[in-house]
Amino acid sequence: MLDLIPAALTLLADAGYGLASCRLSRRGHRWPRRRAACLLAGSLCVAVALLPPVASHDYLFPVHVVQHLLLGMAAPAFLALSAPVTLALRTLPRRMRRALLRGLHSPVITVLAAPATAVTLDLGGLYALYLTGLYQAAEGDSLIHAAVHLHMFLAGCLLSWALIGIDPVRRRPGTRMRLAALVIAAAGHDTLAKLMYAWTLPAGGGPATARQQGAGLMYYGGTAIDVALAVIVMTQWYLATGRALARSRRRPAAAEP
Amino acid sequence: MTTSRLARAAGDGAGKQTRRTIWSGVLAGLGLAAFADETVFHQLLHWHHFYDKSTLAVGLVSDGLFHAGGFIAMVAGLFLLADTLRRGGFVPKRWWAALLLGAGGFQLYDGIVQHKLLGLHQIRYHVTLWPYDLTWNLIAVVLIAAGAALMTGRAGIAGSAMFRSDADTAA
């Protein structure tokens, strides 16, 4: 039963997103299709990670690593680009919108959304999972297993929103800060993968070859996703500075008689 | 007059454009060296090992930082390059100088600190090592010297004709 909850929640969230964007288009506002496409891609990553055959074989360590890359890195990145909070702010009834805004501007969310917090929670969870006995404990207990997945997903979301999120938050970090956070997160991830390879960890990850195969997959798979994140951060910067540049070029021309 | 106002509106004086060009080159050079190291020596030749038993833990941290940081530096450097081109403030000579300095700097760091001091991995296994180490670090020194030579002397902007004429009249 526990296995089906994430899939059901994902479906529910997708249905809400679809309804909201329909409501927006009835009002005559177009919600960008690429954002909806990002939501579908993110949902697909969650579904592939948490449904069979991947979920039914995640006792094999390399399969677990695929799950980790999908659930903790790829899915959150897509979801951050789908801007669900922006959509909610534009379509919720006034009272609920105010409550959502109050929540978004609360100190707790401001602290959680800071890049330093997101990187710490994300890397802290991973180091604890693979370098301590937590992985083995999660293999033997479905509740710990679910908690590990939930933390991986939520911490990944915090980090993705801090790095490439387009939803409105207070004190949105600048491009340099986001790149620095990305380098630290990526370096931490690569270092952890090599430590696991070197020390044949995690405990409970099956035969040594499977653990090392998983660690290698984590190293190269993580690098691929981190490079994609860097491209997204820099594309956002390039487009934003391009808009500013076009504005500043238009202005003196308009002042000319 | 119009063009100079346009150039100012486009953002920035020549100094800022040169600085941005240099940053772009250094980042791209760092990324290029890290990328060449990964593809040529790890993946194609299989000379370097993914992990070497004599590696210190701090070596793994350094490797993680330069592996991830190198790729991200490459991406950031190329976007900065696109930006300087878009603003018409690209200074080719300084970019190549910075590229060589970035690549040589990483190569030297890799050859001396990572391979030797941190024992990350050696250049090649089951061979006499010192000619490889010498070649590796000599290439780094040559890259740095070439970069330093290009970094001095006159260098002009290679922008659109409008910005070039503006720079000429200003000079």
Interface residues (C-beta under 8 A of the other chain):
Chain A: L179 L182 V183 A186 A187 G188 H189 D190 T191 L192 K194 L195 Y197 A198 G216 Y219 T223 D226 V227 A230 V231 M234 T235 W237 Y238 T241 G242 L245 S248 R249 R251 P252 A253 E256
Chain B: T2 R5 L6 A9 A10 G11 F50 Y51 T55 A57 L60 V61 D63 G64 L65 H67 A68 G69 F71 I72 V75 A76 F79 A82 D83 R86 R87
